[in-house]
Amino acid sequence: MTFENILTARDGAAFIITLNRPKKRNAVSLQTMADIIAAMKEAEADEKIRAVILTGGTEFFSAGADLNDAIQVTSASKGIKYFNSWHHLNDTLEHLTKPIIAAIEGFCMTGGCELALACDIRVAGKGATFAITSSKIGTVAGAGGTQRLPRVVGPAKALEIMFASDPIEAEEAYRIGLINRLVAKGDAVAEAKRMIKVYEKRAPMSLALIKRAVHCGMQMDMASAIEFETFLVSTIYSTKDKHEGISAFLEKREAKFTGN
């Protein structure tokens, strides 16, 4: 499938989605959102794909939301419609049954940062910078930044970042846990591919339910989350992959998972 604002490629078990609006510094338009959602569904349907990499290429990840779309939002009803498009995009990422790694080079700003926050894991090359700049233009982050950022770095640090609206360097982003791994400049996609080489050896259903348990459980009180976890683990204990995994461990061999 071809897309207007993204490129897609397969590399073994990895499905790579590259934002492709260089003249707009990969600003995320409504069309870009639709393209990413369609590509994610394509990756979801392919059993050979075990994880997804979302990247902006070697120069920058994304400058944020396309302000040509945002400036058209002039009323509460238009705002709800516009930001629901963002929420649909980010919900698609969080509900995908396969891990998603954001591979970040260069700047990752506001809507771009919010998009990266909706990914499961973030890997960045040295020289990358991160910011949510809404207070500089008289707005509030509307693509989940006020909710996901505190859950990743803690409320106080999230407020500091959003109050100042100034970029933070990759080293600081790594120190506070905004990114999972910091690698040499230009090596973010390669590192993401190395991570997927590990994931492809794991049980697909395990990865899917771990992701669901974490994302859903974080929205619950502890007792409800533990009950939800128990439901998921009880469900997976009836799968063929669970039997294969335990058998392989006892027999001291590598497991061969099928996703069943």
C-alpha positions in Angstrom: 0.0 0.0 0.0 1.2 3.5 -0.8 0.6 6.5 1.3 0.7 10.3 0.9 2.7 11.3 3.9 4.6 8.3 5.1 6.8 5.5 3.8 6.6 1.9 4.9 9.1 -0.9 4.7 9.6 -4.4 6.1 12.9 -5.6 7.5 12.5 -9.2 8.8 10.0 -9.1 11.6 10.1 -5.2 11.8 7.6 -3.0 10.0 9.1 0.5 9.6 6.9 3.6 9.3 8.7 6.7 8.3 7.1 10.1 8.4 7.8 11.7 5.0 7.0 15.4 4.9 10.5 16.9 4.9 9.4 20.3 3.6 7.0 20.5 6.6 9.6 19.0 9.0 7.2 16.0 9.4 4.4 18.1 10.8 1.5 15.8 11.6 -1.5 16.6 9.4 -4.9 15.0 9.4 -3.8 13.1 6.3 -0.6 11.9 8.1 -2.8 10.6 11.0 -4.9 8.7 8.5 -1.8 7.2 6.8 -0.2 6.1 10.1 -3.5 4.5 11.3 -3.8 2.6 8.0 -0.2 1.5 8.1 -0.6 0.3 11.7 -3.6 -1.8 10.6 -1.5 -3.3 7.8 1.2 -4.3 10.3 -1.3 -5.7 12.7 -2.7 -8.0 10.0 0.7 -9.4 9.0 1.6 -12.4 11.1 5.2 -12.1 10.0 5.5 -8.7 11.6 6.4 -8.8 15.3 6.9 -5.1 16.1 6.7 -1.7 14.5 9.2 1.1 14.3 7.9 4.7 13.9 10.5 7.2 12.8 10.9 10.5 11.1 14.2 9.7 9.4 17.7 10.8 10.0 17.2 14.6 10.4 14.2 15.1 12.6 11.3 13.2 14.1 8.5 15.8 13.9 7.9 19.5 14.4 4.5 18.7 15.9 1.0 19.2 14.7 0.5 20.8 11.3 -0.6 24.3 12.2 -2.4 24.7 8.9 -4.9 22.2 10.4 -4.8 23.6 13.9 -5.5 27.2 12.9 -8.8 26.1 11.4 -9.9 25.1 14.9 -11.9 28.2 15.9 -14.6 26.7 18.2 -15.1 24.1 20.9 -17.0 21.8 18.5 -14.2 22.0 15.9 -11.6 21.5 18.6 -13.3 18.3 19.8 -13.4 17.0 16.3 -9.8 17.8 15.6 -8.4 16.5 18.8 -10.5 13.3 18.5 -8.5 12.6 15.4 -5.3 12.8 17.5 -6.8 10.6 20.2 -7.9 8.0 17.5 -4.3 8.0 16.2 -2.7 7.5 19.6 -5.3 5.0 20.7 -4.5 3.0 17.6 -0.8 2.8 18.7 -1.6 1.9 22.3 -4.1 -0.8 21.3 -2.0 -2.4 18.6 -1.1 -5.9 19.8 2.5 -5.5 18.7 5.2 -3.5 20.3 5.8 0.0 18.8 9.2 1.7 19.1 9.7 5.3 18.3 13.1 5.8 16.8 13.9 9.5 17.2 16.6 11.6 15.6 16.7 15.4 15.8 13.9 17.4 17.2 10.7 15.8 18.6 8.3 18.7 19.3 4.9 19.0 20.9 2.5 16.9 18.7 5.5 14.9 17.6 6.5 14.3 21.2 2.9 13.4 22.1 3.0 10.9 19.2 6.2 9.4 20.5 4.7 9.2 24.0 1.9 7.0 22.6 4.5 4.5 21.4 5.5 1.7 23.8 9.3 2.4 23.8 11.4 5.4 22.7 14.9 5.2 21.4 16.8 8.4 20.5 20.1 9.3 18.9 22.4 11.8 20.6 21.5 15.3 19.5 17.8 14.7 19.6 15.7 17.3 21.5 12.3 17.1 23.1 9.7 19.7 24.0 6.0 20.4 24.4 5.8 24.0 23.4 2.1 24.7 23.8 2.5 27.5 26.4 4.6 29.5 23.8 1.7 29.7 21.5 -1.0 30.2 24.1 -2.5 26.7 24.0 -2.4 23.4 26.0 -1.1 20.1 24.7 -4.1 18.4 23.3 -2.8 15.1 21.9 -2.4 13.4 25.3 0.7 15.2 26.4 -0.7 16.5 29.7 -1.6 12.9 30.6 1.0 10.6 29.1 4.1 12.7 29.9 3.4 12.7 33.7 2.9 9.0 33.6 6.3 8.6 32.0 8.5 11.2 33.9 6.3 12.0 36.9 4.0 15.0 37.5 6.6 17.6 38.7 9.0 17.0 35.9 6.2 17.0 33.3 5.0 20.3 34.6 8.5 21.8 34.5 8.9 20.7 30.9 5.5 22.1 29.8 5.7 25.3 31.9 9.0 26.3 30.3 8.2 24.9 26.8 12.0 24.8 26.1 13.7 21.8 24.5 15.5 19.3 26.6 18.5 17.4 25.3 18.5 13.7 24.7 20.8 13.1 27.7 18.3 14.7 30.0 15.4 12.9 28.3 17.2 9.6 29.0 18.0 10.6 32.6 14.3 11.3 33.5 13.0 8.3 31.6 11.4 10.1 28.7 13.4 7.8 26.4 14.4 4.2 27.1 17.7 4.1 25.2 20.2 6.7 24.1 22.4 5.7 21.2 24.9 7.3 18.8 23.5 9.9 16.5 21.9 8.2 13.5 21.7 4.8 15.2 18.1 5.0 16.6 16.5 2.9 13.9 19.3 0.3 13.9 18.9 0.0 17.7 15.2 -0.4 17.4 15.8 -3.2 14.9 18.2 -4.9 17.3 15.5 -4.8 20.0 13.0 -6.4 17.6 15.5 -9.2 17.0 14.9 -10.1 20.7 11.1 -9.5 20.6 10.7 -11.9 17.6 11.9 -14.7 19.8 9.2 -14.1 22.4 5.6 -15.3 22.3 3.4 -13.0 20.3 0.4 -13.4 22.6 2.6 -12.7 25.6 3.7 -9.4 24.1 0.2 -8.5 23.2 -1.2 -9.2 26.7 1.7 -7.6 28.5 1.1 -4.4 26.5 -2.6 -4.6 27.2 -2.1 -5.2 30.9 0.2 -2.3 31.4 -1.7 0.3 29.3 -5.1 -0.7 30.8 -3.9 -1.4 34.3 -2.3 2.1 34.6 -5.8 3.5 34.3 -7.2 1.4 37.2 -6.8 1.3 41.0 -4.3 -1.4 42.1 -6.9 -4.0 43.2 -8.8 -3.7 39.8 -5.5 -3.8 37.9 -4.4 -7.0 39.7 -7.7 -8.6 39.0 -7.4 -7.7 35.3 -3.8 -9.1 35.2 -5.1 -12.3 36.8 -7.8 -12.6 34.1 -5.2 -12.1 31.3 -2.6 -14.6 32.7 -5.4 -17.2 33.3 -6.4 -16.8 29.7 -2.9 -17.2 28.3 -2.3 -20.3 30.3 -4.6 -22.1 27.9 -2.5 -21.3 24.8 -0.3 -23.6 22.8 2.6 -21.1 23.1 2.4 -21.3 26.9 2.8 -25.1 26.7 5.6 -24.8 24.2 7.4 -22.1 26.3 7.4 -24.1 29.5 8.3 -27.4 27.7 11.2 -25.7 25.9 12.5 -24.3 29.2 12.3 -27.7 30.9 13.9 -29.4 27.9 16.6 -26.8 27.7 15.9 -25.8 24.1 14.8 -22.7 22.3 11.0 -22.3 22.2 9.3 -22.1 18.8 6.3 -19.8 19.2 3.4 -19.7 16.7 1.1 -17.1 18.2 -1.5 -19.7 19.2 
